[in-house]
């Protein structure tokens, strides 16, 4: 029986190599597909004064390629980031940016005034402002003295 010296770093390096190879092979299959790049833009949703605000990061998407719809109490944000035609895959060393269509849906609270929803787009960030209904806004009640 021979003794084998335990080397945790060798085992870790082997595991890392196997994981990198597996992920690389999985990624190669994506590039051949027409659906390469199905993605979802990250959002922040927060309250600001009397409004709810949704901020979505969608850099590289033209305003004309973004659509916002409100129907049956649901806000739907959709669009498409188009691949640049000046980059040929044969000449590229690394292509990590994600392209293709995106679609996000948000159920609106009943306190939102859907008729007054507004949106702005600046430096790749879409900001959707959802004003609250007047009845939903907090108000101070005066106390009457008799």
N, C-alpha and C positions, 0 to 999 in steps of 0.2 A: 504494500500500500504506500502510495507516495503522498507527501504532504503538499497541499496547495495553499499558497500564501493568500490570505484574504486582502484584497485591495478594493476598498469601497469606491474609489475614484474611477477605477477601470470599469467597474460595473455601472456606475453613473454615466460615464462617457458612452458606453455601449447602448444604454437605454436612451440617451439623448440622440444618438445617431439613428437608432431604429425609429424613434418618434419623428425626427426630422424627415426621414425617408418616407414614412407613412403619410405625413402631412403634405409633403411635396408631391407625392403620387396622387393624392386626393385633389390637390389644387390644379394639377395638369388637366384633369377631366373637366374642370370648370371652364377653362379657356377655350375648349372646342365647342362649347354649347352656346346657342343663341340666347339663352337665359342667363349667361354669365353676368354676375353683378346684381342679382336681385338684392335689394337693400332697403333699409328703413332708416330715414333720417332721425337722429336723436332729438328729443324735445325736452324743454323745461316747461312746466305748467305751474303758475304761481298767481297769487292775488296781489293786485297793486291798486290801492285805494278802493274805488267802487267797481273795479274791473277784474276779470280773470284774464290772464295773458298766457298764450302758448307761443313759445319761441322754438323754431325748428332750424337746425343747421342743414342747409342745402347748398353748399358752395359749388360753383361751377354749373349751376342750373339757371337758365335764362328765365326771366319773369314770364315770358310767353309759354314756357313749358311747365308752369305751375298752375294748378287748379284747386280752388277751395269751394266746396258745396256744403250747404246745410239743408238737411231734409229729415223730417220726422224726429227732431231732437238729436240728430247726429251730425257732427262736423266731419267732413271727409277731406283730407289733404292728399292730393295725388300729383304726380308729375313724372318727369323723366330727365335723367342726366345722360346726355348724348356723348358717345365716344368721339374723341378728336380723330379726324380722318388723316391728319398729317403724321401720325405715329403708326408705323408698320410693325407688326409683331415680329417679323423676321429681323428687324433692326433694333429691337428693344432689348435692354438688359434686364429690366424689371418692370412689370406692370401690376401695381398694387391698387390703384384707384378703382373704385367700383362704379359701374355704369348700368343703366337700365331704368326701368320704371320703379316707382315707389308708391305706396298707398298706406295712409294712416287714418284711422277712424277714432273719433272721440265722442263719447256720449255726453251731451250737454246737460248741465243741471237745469232744473225748471226755473231757476232764478235768472237765467241769461236772456237778454233781449236779442233774439236772433236777427231782428230787422236792423239792428245797429252795429252788427259785427263789422270790423274794419281790419285791413291788413296792410303792412308795409314790408318792403324788402330792401335790405341794405347790407352790403358787404357779405353776401352769402347767408344772411340770417333773416328768416321770415318771421315776423312778429304779428300774431293775430290777437286783436283786442276784443274781448267778449264783455260788453257792458252789462251790468246787472239791471234788472227791471227796477223801476222806482219803488215798487212795493217791497222789493227784497232788500233795499238798502237800509242800513241801520239808521234809526232816527231817535232823537231825544224827545221824550214825552214830558211836556210841561205839567207841573202839579198846580192845580187850581186851589185857591184858598177861599173858603166861604165864610 
